[in-house]
Structure formats: structure tokens, C-alpha cells
Amino acid sequence: MRLLLRCDAGPATGVGHAVRCAAVAEAAAAAGHDVLWSGTLDGLGWLWAGLDLPGPPSPLPPAGTAADLVALCREHRIDAVHADHYLLDDDLRPALNAAGVVLCTVEDFATGRRPGDVVVDPNLGADTHPRPDDGSGLLLRGPAYAPLRATARRARTARAARGATGDVPRVLVVMGGTDAAGLLDRVVAALDAARAPAEVDVVVPAGRDLDLPTDGPAWFRAIAPLPDLPAAMAGADLVVSAAGTTVWELCCVGVPMALVRAADNQTEGYRTVVEAGAAAGLGDAGELADPELAAPLLRALLTEPEQREALADRARTVVDGGGAARIVAAVAGAAGPALRSRPVVLGDAERLLAWRNDPETRRWSRSADEIDLASHRRWLAGSLERDDRLLLVVSDDDGDVGTVRWDRERTGWEVSITVAPERRGAGLAAPLLRAGEDALREHLGAGTPLVAVVHRDNTASARLFARAGYAEGGTGPDADGFRTLRRTL
């Protein structure tokens, strides 16, 4: 599967969408899928440095409309789009489906909601929250589907093995990757007003100035954004965080947390986590304007270890860290079966002949005559010795799906596909074609011109090749009614 992740991140939008997509990218790569990105992704070196991926992405342009997204998918042979973006329109699914692409979309309760083939809402309580029937396919709702980076799962293990801590609690303050809501000053003021001993590390985004108190019982230190934030969480006695994506990492690691509602779309998630006893709630930016309002709660958390441990015990039961892999498995299932190809051998002769002589296959072939076995064996033996022909058998876990044949012609490599008669009706034609294209790309490399010849009355094949990005050059059907379609591998 070739998966396109669509998100934006930066000083104005925050980084939560990119962090969630990064977890999906790790899980997809681990499962053997190809991952591409589309979006504006600024200032995320710290994120890429902490991922189990070979390197930072080179994002494609930020497709802002359904038409732009379809164009990207056709150009880059995308099988599925994972959209973690609140501002895209709700018309993505029909446009992508018409191009043979599956849509997985992320929502936070009602925020960012749109129809999808797979819909993900990782919030606690999402599975019982009313959701209108908009025709969406598979709904993945609740913290079991929270997409977390591999580092969060490692930090969970490290936290469980953590020994006793000192008398002075260690506190980590993180208001997202950019502090888009400007809450750091107020959180620091509230911690200072708690007047309790603590060692406080404050994650300060690049380019941000922050004045830290120097005369209270708490000792404050500014640190840069961390490539492995969950590892730092595992070593903390308390984390004060915005109520965004970081919450699910904190739950997975099992760390006591005090949350700030930094944006309106965090309201439901904040409420449900606090009501479940998995976090303490500090309110929103307005409530933090007076640091004395949050000071009593923070003082209790800093001075009462048993209160912190009660929060941690509840939090670690909420998220297990396997959400990204579950999302990828669901998207891959919706995108179709994983197929593998191999070169044809002489022993395939009888099976290939049976597929070739099937009446439905001959109906749409340039030559509708039946072929005898002896003639077919001679043809096959000669074909296997040619360097201008590539014959493939494509299979899945249930057996052979069909065959793909490539012939080098004057203007490109012409494709012929045959779905095994016993496997028709299972939506295998598009995956069969993709498997054949993958094999040709491995054989010849990208940039190879491709040709498909389709009878004008064969609407199913015409639709298949159109969705795969093949287009007619304007010449129209020939005298026998066959149209020539083209694309570049």
C-alpha cells in the first residue's frame, strides 16, 4: 500500500496533527508500506529526530482541495490518504473513491468531521458519543486507536521499571510543540504560586522568550523541544500539558498529569479525561489568568505523592500504545489485499491458457479465438526468452489472482491483465494492476511510459485504467473500437 499523510504543522497551527501522523508513518513503514506526506511542515526537526524512520520526509505540496488531492494521488500512485486536518472540506471521500483511493480521516468528536472509508476518533468516550450516520465505513473510536509513536511504548516500559524518586518532585511543562495558545507564562506563574519545592523543566519552542521565576521554592529551567518527549515524561513525577495529542502519550507512559484546555476543540477530550480520573484539570487560558486559582491544585499534586500515583494508575489503563498499528491495518484492509507477483514459468502454461480461453476474457481481447495447448506452450517458451516482454503471475494469501503481461511497443510498455475467472467480483483488478506496475518499476525504474488498450464498450476496464491515472491522448477509438490510454510509471 502507498499511503499519503495529509497534515500541516507550524507555529500557527501547532504540531499535534504531525505528531499523530508521524506515529501512523512509523506503523505503516514497519508493516512494509510506502509512506508519503503532503503539507506544510515547519520547524519539526526535533520530531523527525525521534522517529523510527530512516529520515525526515520530503513533503509533497499541501493539497488544499479534493481535486488537488486526487491529482497528487494519481501522480504518485497513492492507494490511501490519511487526512489529519480540520480545515479540509468534507467532499474528499467521493473524489478520492472515484480515483480508486481510500480515505482515512481523523476527527476529535465533531471537530474535523467528514465522511471517510475509515474514520478515527482517538478520544476517551468517543465510542459512546453520538455521531450522525454520514455513510462512513469503518469507525475506529476511542483511545485504543490513539496513534502513538514507538518512543511512547518504550517509555511505558521504562516507566513501569522506574524505581523510587527523590523528595523533590520533577515536573515537566509542555504546551505542545509551539505553544500556539501562548500558555507557558501562565502555567509557570501558577506553578510558582503553588509555593512548593519542585524541579521544573519547561519546554520552550524555538524563538520564544520566557521569563522564569528565580526566587521561589521551585527551581525552573528552560529546555528546547525534545526529540524523545515520552522518555522525558517517563522520568517526571508530574507533567503539566495542553490537552491535545500529548495527553495520549502521557496516558500510555502512565505519568501523573495536570491539563490545560488550550483550544476549543480540546474541550470534550479534556472533560472526559479529567472526569475519568486520569488527569487533574487546570481549566483554560482564562482560568489561568489568575495564577492563584490553579495554585492549590498544583500544590496538592506537588506535595502529595499518593494523589499523583492515583492519576497515573488510572491513566495507564486508558491507552496501550497500539493505536497506530490498528489504524494502518484497517486502512490497508480498506485499500484492498496485499498482492505479490512472480515471473511466469513453463509450469504455469495450463493455468494461463485456461484464463486466456475463458469466454469473458476472450470477449474483450483483440483476438477472440481459442488457443490450443501446444500452440500456447510454444508461445510461452518463446516469450520467456524475450527481453521485450514481462509475464507475471500475481497472488494473495488465498492463491493466484491473475496475470499481468507487459510488451514493449514503439511508444511504451503495453499492459494486459487477466483476473482469474474464479476470483472475479472481489475487487482485485486494481490491486492486480498495481502489483504489475510495481514489478515493472523494479525491472525498469520509474519514468517508464505505459500503454493500455481498452475496447470502447469495456466500461469496467476503462474505469479501472482511468482510476490508475491512464488517460487518452485525444486520438479516440481505432477502427475496431479500441482506445489507447497512457501514463508514466
C-alpha positions in Angstrom: 0.0 0.0 0.0 1.2 3.5 -0.8 -0.2 5.8 2.0 -0.3 9.6 1.8 -0.4 11.5 5.1 -2.1 14.9 4.8 -1.5 17.3 7.6 0.0 20.8 8.4 2.2 21.9 11.3 3.9 25.1 12.3 3.9 28.0 14.8 0.3 29.0 14.0 -1.3 25.6 13.7 0.6 23.6 16.4 2.2 20.2 15.8 -0.3 17.7 17.1 -1.5 16.6 13.7 2.0 16.0 12.6 2.8 14.0 15.7 -0.2 11.8 15.2 0.7 11.3 11.5 4.3 10.5 12.5 3.0 7.6 14.6 1.0 6.3 11.6 4.0 6.7 9.4 6.1 4.6 11.8 3.5 1.9 11.9 2.9 1.9 8.2 6.7 1.6 7.5 7.0 -1.2 10.0 4.3 -3.1 8.1 6.1 -2.7 4.8 4.0 0.1 3.3 5.3 3.1 1.4 4.6 6.5 3.1 4.4 9.9 1.5 3.5 13.3 3.1 1.6 16.3 1.9 1.5 19.5 3.8 3.3 22.5 5.3 5.7 21.0 7.9 7.8 23.7 9.5 10.3 23.5 12.4 9.9 19.8 13.1 13.5 18.7 13.2 13.0 17.6 16.8 10.1 15.4 15.8 11.9 13.7 12.9 14.9 13.0 15.1 12.9 10.9 17.5 11.1 8.6 15.0 11.8 5.1 14.0 12.1 6.1 10.3 15.1 6.4 8.0 15.0 10.2 7.8 12.7 13.2 7.7 10.1 13.3 5.0 10.2 15.4 1.8 6.6 16.5 1.8 4.6 16.9 -1.4 2.7 20.2 -1.9 -0.1 20.9 0.6 -3.2 19.8 -1.4 -6.0 22.1 -0.2 -8.9 20.8 -2.2 -10.3 17.4 -3.2 -9.1 18.0 -6.8 -5.6 18.8 -5.7 -5.5 15.7 -3.5 -6.8 13.5 -6.3 -4.1 14.9 -8.7 -1.4 14.1 -6.1 -2.7 10.6 -5.7 -2.8 9.9 -9.4 0.7 11.3 -9.9 2.2 9.3 -7.1 0.1 6.1 -7.3 -1.5 6.5 -3.9 -3.7 3.8 -2.6 -5.0 5.5 0.6 -5.0 9.0 2.1 -4.8 9.6 5.9 -6.1 13.1 6.5 -5.5 14.6 9.9 -6.6 18.1 9.2 -9.6 20.1 10.5 -9.8 22.6 7.6 -10.1 20.4 4.6 -13.5 20.2 3.0 -16.0 17.3 3.6 -16.1 16.3 -0.1 -12.8 14.4 -0.1 -14.3 10.9 0.0 -16.3 10.8 -3.2 -13.5 12.4 -5.2 -10.8 10.1 -3.9 -13.0 7.0 -4.2 -13.7 7.9 -7.8 -9.9 7.8 -8.3 -9.7 4.4 -6.6 -8.2 5.9 -3.4 -9.4 5.1 0.1 -9.9 7.9 2.6 -9.0 7.6 6.3 -9.9 10.8 8.2 -9.3 11.9 11.8 -11.8 13.8 13.9 -11.9 14.9 17.5 -15.6 14.5 18.4 -17.3 16.9 16.0 -14.2 18.9 15.1 -12.8 17.9 11.7 -15.6 15.5 11.0 -16.1 14.4 7.4 -17.2 11.1 5.8 -14.5 8.5 5.3 -13.9 4.9 4.4 -12.1 4.7 7.8 -12.8 7.3 10.5 -10.6 7.7 13.5 -11.5 9.5 16.7 -9.0 8.6 19.5 -10.7 10.4 22.3 -11.8 8.8 25.5 -15.6 8.5 25.3 -15.7 8.9 21.5 -17.1 5.4 21.1 -20.2 6.3 23.1 -20.5 9.9 21.9 -23.4 10.5 19.4 -22.2 10.6 15.8 -24.6 11.2 12.8 -24.7 8.5 10.2 -22.9 10.1 7.2 -22.3 7.0 5.3 -18.8 6.5 6.6 -17.3 3.0 6.5 -15.3 1.7 9.5 -15.4 3.7 12.7 -12.3 3.5 14.9 -13.3 5.3 18.0 -11.7 5.5 21.5 -8.2 5.5 22.9 -7.5 2.1 21.5 -6.9 3.9 18.3 -4.8 6.8 19.6 -1.8 6.9 17.2 1.3 6.9 19.4 5.0 7.0 18.4 7.2 4.0 19.1 9.0 6.0 21.7 5.8 6.2 23.8 5.7 2.5 24.0 9.3 2.3 25.0 8.7 5.0 27.7 5.8 3.0 29.0 8.1 0.1 29.7 10.7 2.3 31.2 8.2 4.0 33.5 6.9 0.6 34.8 10.5 -0.3 35.7 11.2 3.1 37.4 12.4 3.0 41.0 11.7 5.3 43.9 12.1 9.1 43.3 13.6 11.8 45.5 11.8 14.0 47.9 11.6 16.9 45.5 9.2 16.2 42.5 10.4 16.6 39.0 8.0 18.5 36.8 7.8 18.7 33.0 5.8 21.5 31.4 4.9 21.2 27.7 2.2 23.2 25.9 2.5 21.4 22.6 5.4 21.8 20.1 4.7 25.5 19.5 2.6 26.8 22.5 0.2 28.2 19.9 -2.1 29.4 22.6 0.6 31.3 24.5 0.0 29.5 27.8 3.6 28.9 29.1 3.8 32.2 31.0 0.5 31.5 32.8 1.4 27.8 33.7 4.8 28.9 35.0 3.2 31.6 37.1 0.7 29.1 38.6 3.5 26.6 39.5 5.4 29.5 41.1 2.3 30.5 43.0 1.9 26.9 44.4 5.0 27.7 46.6 6.1 24.1 46.8 9.6 22.7 46.1 10.0 21.2 42.7 12.5 20.9 39.8 10.6 22.2 36.8 11.7 21.8 33.2 9.8 24.0 30.8 9.8 23.1 27.1 10.2 26.4 25.2 9.7 26.4 21.5 12.5 27.8 19.3 12.5 31.6 19.1 10.3 32.1 22.1 11.4 34.2 25.1 10.2 33.2 28.5 11.0 34.8 31.9 11.3 32.2 34.6 10.9 32.8 38.4 14.1 32.7 40.4 13.1 33.5 44.0 10.7 30.7 45.0 10.9 27.2 46.4 10.6 25.7 42.8 13.6 25.7 40.5 12.8 26.4 36.8 14.8 25.6 33.8 14.0 26.3 30.1 14.7 23.4 27.7 14.4 23.0 23.9 11.7 20.8 22.3 12.7 17.2 22.8 13.1 14.5 20.1 12.1 11.9 22.7 9.5 13.7 24.7 7.9 10.4 26.1 11.3 9.4 27.5 11.4 12.7 29.4 7.8 12.1 30.6 8.8 8.7 31.9 11.3 10.4 34.2 8.9 13.0 35.6 6.8 13.0 38.7 4.2 15.4 37.2 3.6 16.7 33.7 1.7 19.9 33.1 0.4 19.8 29.5 -2.0 21.2 27.0 -4.9 18.8 26.5 -4.0 17.8 22.9 -2.2 14.9 21.4 0.3 14.8 24.3 -2.4 13.5 26.6 -2.5 10.1 24.9 1.3 9.7 25.2 1.1 10.6 28.9 -1.6 8.1 29.4 0.4 5.4 27.6 3.5 6.1 29.6 1.5 6.3 32.8 2.5 9.7 34.2 0.5 12.0 36.5 -0.7 15.0 34.6 -2.4 18.3 35.0 -4.1 19.5 31.9 -4.8 22.9 30.4 -7.5 23.3 27.8 -5.6 25.2 25.1 -8.2 25.3 22.3 -11.9 24.9 21.8 -11.5 21.5 20.0 -9.9 20.1 23.2 -13.0 20.7 25.3 -14.5 17.2 25.1 -11.2 15.4 25.4 -10.2 17.5 28.3 -13.5 16.9 30.1 -13.6 13.2 29.6 -10.0 12.5 30.7 -10.5 14.7 33.8 -13.8 13.1 34.7 -12.3 9.7 34.3 -9.8 10.5 37.0 -6.8 10.1 34.6 -5.8 13.8 34.9 -6.2 16.9 37.0 -7.8 19.8 35.3 -6.4 23.4 35.5 -9.0 24.9 33.2 -8.5 27.1 30.2 -6.4 30.2 29.4 -9.0 32.5 31.1 -8.9 30.5 34.3 -5.1 30.6 34.3 -5.1 34.4 34.0 -5.1 34.5 37.8 -2.3 32.1 38.9 -3.7 31.8 42.4 -6.7 29.9 41.1 -4.7 26.9 40.0 -2.1 27.1 42.8 -4.0 25.0 45.4 -4.4 22.0 43.0 -0.8 22.2 41.8 0.4 22.5 45.5 -1.5 19.3 46.3 -0.1 17.4 43.3 3.5 18.5 44.2 3.3 17.6 47.9 1.1 14.5 47.9 2.7 11.6 46.0 -0.3 9.3 46.6 -2.6 11.8 44.7 -0.2 11.8 41.8 0.0 8.0 41.8 -3.8 7.7 41.7 -3.8 9.7 38.5 -1.0 7.6 37.0 -2.7 4.3 37.8 -5.9 5.4 36.0 -4.1 7.0 33.1 -2.1 3.9 32.1 -5.3 1.8 31.8 -6.6 4.2 29.1 -4.1 3.8 26.3 -2.0 0.8 25.4 0.1 2.3 22.6 -1.1 0.1 19.8 -3.4 2.5 18.1 -1.2 3.4 15.1 -0.8 -0.2 14.0 -4.6 -0.8 14.3 -5.2 2.3 12.1 -2.7 1.1 9.5 -4.2 -2.4 9.4 -7.7 -1.0 9.0 -6.6 1.3 6.1 -4.7 -1.5 4.4 -7.8 -3.7 4.6 -10.0 -1.0 3.1 -7.4 -0.3 0.4 -7.5 -3.9 -0.7 -5.5 -7.1 -0.3 -1.7 -7.1 -0.4 -0.7 -8.9 -3.6 2.7 -10.3 -4.7 4.0 -11.1 -8.2 6.5 -13.5 -9.6 7.7 -14.2 -13.1 5.8 -16.8 -15.1 7.5 -20.2 -15.6 6.7 -23.0 -18.1 4.8 -24.9 -15.5 2.2 -22.2 -15.5 1.2 -22.9 -19.1 -2.0 -24.8 -18.5 -3.3 -22.3 -15.9 -2.5 -19.3 -18.1 -4.2 -21.0 -21.0 -7.4 -21.7 -19.0 -7.6 -18.0 -18.0 -6.8 -16.9 -21.6 -9.5 -19.1 -23.1 -12.2 -18.1 -20.6 -15.2 -16.7 -22.7 -15.3 -13.4 -20.7 -11.6 -12.8 -21.2 -11.8 -13.6 -25.0 -14.8 -11.3 -25.3 -12.6 -8.2 -24.7 -9.4 -9.5 -26.3 -8.1 -8.3 -29.7 -8.1 -12.0 -30.6 -11.2 -13.8 -29.5 -10.2 -17.3 -30.9 -9.5 -20.1 -28.5 -5.8 -21.3 -28.4 -4.8 -25.0 -28.2 -2.3 -26.1 -25.5 0.6 -27.0 -27.9 0.5 -23.6 -29.6 0.3 -21.9 -26.2 3.3 -23.8 -24.9 5.4 -22.8 -27.9 4.3 -19.1 -27.4 5.1 -19.2 -23.7 8.5 -20.8 -24.2 9.4 -18.1 -26.7 8.0 -15.3 -24.6 10.2 -16.3 -21.6 13.3 -15.9 -23.7 12.4 -12.3 -24.8 13.7 -9.1 -23.2 10.8 -7.0 -24.5 8.1 -9.0 -22.7 7.5 -9.5 -19.0 5.0 -12.1 -17.8 3.8 -12.2 -14.2 1.6 -14.3 -12.0 0.1 -12.3 -9.2 -1.2 -14.0 -5.9 -2.5 -13.3 -2.5 -2.8 -15.5 0.6 -5.7 -17.4 -1.0 -3.9 -18.3 -4.2 -3.4 -16.9 -7.7 -5.3 -13.8 -8.5 -4.4 -13.5 -12.2 -1.7 -12.5 -14.6 -0.1 -9.3 -15.9 1.7 -9.1 -19.2 3.9 -6.2 -20.4 5.0 -5.9 -24.0 7.5 -3.2 -25.2 6.0 -1.3 -28.0 7.2 1.7 -30.0 5.8 4.3 -27.6 5.8 2.4 -24.3 5.2 -0.8 -22.4 1.7 -2.1 -23.2 -0.1 -3.9 -20.3 -2.6 -6.7 -20.4 -4.2 -8.0 -17.2 -6.4 -11.1 -16.7 -8.2 -11.7 -13.4 -8.6 -15.4 -12.7 -12.2 -16.3 -13.5 -12.7 -17.8 -10.1 -11.5 -14.6 -8.4 -13.7 -12.1 -10.3 -16.1 -9.9 -8.4 -13.7 -9.4 -5.4 -12.3 -6.0 -6.4 -8.9 -7.4 -7.4 -8.4 -5.8 -10.7 -6.9 -2.6 -9.4 -4.5 -4.3 -6.9 -3.6 -6.7 -9.7 -2.6 -3.8 -11.9 -0.7 -2.1 -9.1 1.3 -5.3 -8.5 2.1 -5.5 -12.2 3.3 -1.9 -12.2 5.4 -2.4 -9.1 7.1 -5.3 -10.8 7.8 -3.3 -14.0 9.1 -0.4 -11.9 11.5 -2.7 -10.2 12.5 -4.1 -13.5 12.9 -0.8 -15.5 12.7 2.0 -13.0 10.4 5.0 -12.7 9.6 7.2 -15.7 8.7 4.3 -18.0 5.9 5.1 -20.4 2.9 2.8 -20.1 0.2 2.0 -22.6 -3.2 0.3 -22.1 -5.5 -0.6 -25.0 -9.2 -0.9 -24.0 -12.3 -1.6 -26.1 -14.7 1.4 -26.0 -17.5 -0.9 -24.7 -15.5 -2.3 -21.9 -16.5 0.2 -19.3 -15.1 -1.7 -16.3 -11.6 -1.7 -17.8 -11.9 1.9 -18.9 -12.9 2.9 -15.3 -10.0 0.8 -13.9 -7.3 2.4 -16.0 -8.8 5.9 -15.5 -8.6 5.5 -11.7 -5.0 4.3 -12.1 -4.1 7.5 -13.9 -4.2 6.4 -17.6 -5.5 9.0 -20.0 -6.4 9.1 -23.7 -4.3 11.2 -25.9 -7.2 12.5 -27.9 -7.0 10.1 -30.8 -10.2 8.2 -30.0 -11.0 4.6 -30.8 -9.4 2.8 -33.8 -11.4 1.1 -36.5 -12.0 -1.9 -34.2 -13.2 0.2 -31.3 -10.0 0.0 -29.2 -8.8 3.1 -27.3 -5.2 3.7 -26.4 -4.6 5.1 -22.9 -1.3 6.2 -21.5 0.5 7.2 -18.3 4.1 7.3 -17.0 5.2 4.9 -14.3 
